[in-house]
Amino acid sequence: ADFKVNGTDTDDSYASIQNAIDAAAEAGEGPHTVQVESGTYQESVTVDVEDLTLEAAEGASPTISPPASNGRDDTITASANGVTIRGLNVEATGGSTPRGIVLIGDNTAAVDNEISHAESVADTSRTGPLVAVDGGDNVDVEENTVTDGPIAYVGGSNNQVDFMDNTVEGDIVDEAF
């Protein structure tokens, strides 16, 4: 099923990304797609629904930037299996080690995202990785642009993780891999 996010609760759209993800969970077995329209969404998101794609709507350029005071370290956490995060602008802001996208589940992917620290993060050297693979297997991290922060791989049981065509630039490193 498809779920739309445009900042307003109506019969066919949701005000928040998390509300749309929660609606997908209630809808039952996927696959599901949550399409996010342009705008800034001040929230942390947990994708705990299997076979869900969280993506920018066609032609849209949404930004997810949680309030710095929310106490969470991660902007997007993909904890379920089969999750894809695609085409989003993700800002790491919260907690003591802010991270942008964290992939925990198996068969997950982060594709074609722009990930950076929010302007409110004063010391980017004391942050966590902007993209972290934290235990999932069969994970793809590809065609992302990461600014002023690293990509990290913590590991999974089968170690089947592909990093392809990402660009990491800024104060930490300036190269593509």
C-alpha positions as CSV (number, residue, x, y, z in Angstrom):
1,A,0.0,0.0,0.0
2,D,1.1,3.6,-0.6
3,F,1.1,6.3,2.1
4,K,1.6,10.0,1.4
5,V,3.2,12.5,3.8
6,N,2.7,16.2,3.1
7,G,2.6,17.9,6.5
8,T,-1.2,17.8,6.8
9,D,-3.5,15.1,8.1
10,T,-6.2,14.4,5.6
11,D,-8.1,11.4,4.4
12,D,-5.3,10.5,2.0
13,S,-2.1,12.0,3.6
14,Y,-0.3,12.2,6.9
15,A,1.3,15.2,8.7
16,S,4.3,13.2,9.9
17,I,6.4,10.5,8.5
18,Q,6.1,8.4,11.6
19,N,2.3,8.5,11.5
20,A,2.5,7.2,7.9
21,I,4.9,4.4,9.0
22,D,2.6,3.5,11.9
23,A,-0.4,3.4,9.4
24,A,1.6,1.0,7.2
25,A,2.1,-1.3,10.2
26,E,-1.6,-1.3,10.9
27,A,-2.3,-2.1,7.3
28,G,-0.6,-5.5,7.7
29,E,1.9,-7.3,5.4
30,G,3.7,-5.2,2.8
31,P,5.2,-4.2,0.6
32,H,4.4,-0.6,1.6
33,T,5.7,2.7,0.3
34,V,5.8,6.0,2.2
35,Q,6.2,8.9,-0.1
36,V,7.3,12.2,1.4
37,E,6.5,15.5,-0.2
38,S,8.9,18.5,-0.1
39,G,9.2,20.3,3.3
40,T,11.1,20.0,6.5
41,Y,9.9,17.3,8.9
42,Q,11.1,17.8,12.4
43,E,11.0,14.3,13.7
44,S,13.0,11.2,14.4
45,V,11.7,8.2,12.5
46,T,11.8,4.5,13.3
47,V,11.0,2.2,10.4
48,D,9.9,-1.0,12.2
49,V,7.7,-2.3,9.4
50,E,9.0,-5.1,7.1
51,D,9.2,-4.5,3.3
52,L,8.7,-0.7,3.5
53,T,10.2,1.9,1.3
54,L,10.6,5.4,2.7
55,E,11.2,7.8,-0.2
56,A,10.9,11.3,-1.6
57,A,7.8,11.7,-3.7
58,E,8.4,12.2,-7.4
59,G,10.1,15.6,-7.9
60,A,10.1,16.3,-4.1
61,S,13.1,17.2,-1.9
62,P,12.0,16.6,1.7
63,T,14.3,17.1,4.7
64,I,14.1,15.2,7.9
65,S,15.7,17.1,10.8
66,P,14.7,16.2,14.3
67,P,14.7,18.9,17.0
68,A,18.1,18.8,18.8
69,S,16.3,18.5,22.1
70,N,14.6,15.3,21.3
71,G,17.2,13.2,23.1
72,R,17.5,10.6,20.3
73,D,20.8,10.0,18.6
74,D,19.4,8.8,15.2
75,T,17.3,10.7,12.6
76,I,16.1,7.5,10.8
77,T,16.5,4.0,12.2
78,A,15.6,1.1,9.9
79,S,15.1,-1.7,12.4
80,A,12.9,-4.0,10.3
81,N,14.0,-6.3,7.5
82,G,13.5,-5.2,3.9
83,V,13.5,-1.5,4.4
84,T,14.8,1.0,1.8
85,I,15.5,4.7,2.5
86,R,15.6,6.6,-0.8
87,G,16.0,10.2,-2.0
88,L,15.8,12.1,1.3
89,N,17.7,14.9,2.8
90,V,18.7,13.7,6.3
91,E,20.1,15.9,9.0
92,A,21.7,14.5,12.1
93,T,20.9,16.7,15.1
94,G,20.0,14.8,18.3
95,G,21.6,13.3,21.3
96,S,25.3,13.1,22.2
97,T,26.4,11.3,19.0
98,P,23.9,12.2,16.3
99,R,23.6,9.8,13.4
100,G,21.6,10.3,10.2
101,I,20.5,6.8,8.9
102,V,21.0,3.6,10.9
103,L,20.4,0.3,9.1
104,I,19.8,-2.5,11.6
105,G,17.6,-5.0,9.7
106,D,18.5,-7.5,7.1
107,N,18.0,-6.8,3.4
108,T,18.0,-3.0,3.9
109,A,19.2,-0.2,1.8
110,A,20.1,3.5,1.9
111,V,20.1,4.8,-1.7
112,D,20.5,8.3,-3.2
113,N,20.2,10.3,0.0
114,E,21.9,13.5,1.1
115,I,23.1,13.2,4.7
116,S,24.7,15.9,6.8
117,H,24.8,17.5,10.2
118,A,22.2,20.1,10.9
119,E,23.5,23.7,11.4
120,S,22.7,23.3,15.1
121,V,25.5,20.7,15.6
122,A,28.4,22.9,16.6
123,D,31.1,20.2,16.9
124,T,30.8,17.7,14.1
125,S,34.0,15.8,15.2
126,R,32.0,14.5,18.3
127,T,29.2,12.9,16.3
128,G,28.4,9.4,15.3
129,P,28.5,8.2,11.7
130,L,26.0,9.8,9.3
131,V,25.2,6.4,7.8
132,A,25.7,3.4,10.0
133,V,25.2,-0.3,9.3
134,D,24.6,-1.7,12.7
135,G,24.1,-5.5,12.5
136,G,22.1,-6.0,9.4
137,D,23.1,-8.5,6.6
138,N,22.5,-8.1,2.9
139,V,22.7,-4.3,3.2
140,D,23.3,-1.8,0.3
141,V,24.6,1.7,0.9
142,E,24.8,3.3,-2.5
143,E,24.8,6.6,-4.3
144,N,24.5,8.7,-1.1
145,T,26.3,12.0,-0.5
146,V,27.6,12.3,3.1
147,T,28.9,15.7,4.2
148,D,31.2,16.3,7.1
149,G,30.9,12.9,8.6
150,P,31.8,9.2,8.2
151,I,30.0,6.1,7.0
152,A,30.4,3.2,9.5
153,Y,30.0,-0.5,9.4
154,V,29.5,-2.2,12.7
155,G,28.8,-5.7,11.4
156,G,26.4,-8.5,11.0
157,S,26.5,-12.2,11.2
158,N,27.2,-12.8,7.5
159,N,29.0,-9.5,6.7
160,Q,27.2,-9.1,3.4
161,V,27.2,-5.3,3.1
162,D,27.9,-3.4,-0.2
163,F,29.1,0.3,-0.2
164,M,28.8,1.5,-3.8
165,D,29.2,4.9,-5.5
166,N,28.9,6.9,-2.3
167,T,30.5,10.3,-1.9
168,V,31.9,11.3,1.5
169,E,33.1,14.9,1.6
170,G,34.0,17.7,3.9
171,D,35.9,17.9,7.1
172,I,36.2,14.2,7.7
173,V,37.2,12.8,4.2
174,D,36.9,13.8,0.6
175,E,36.7,10.8,-1.6
176,A,34.1,8.6,-3.3
177,F,33.8,4.8,-2.9
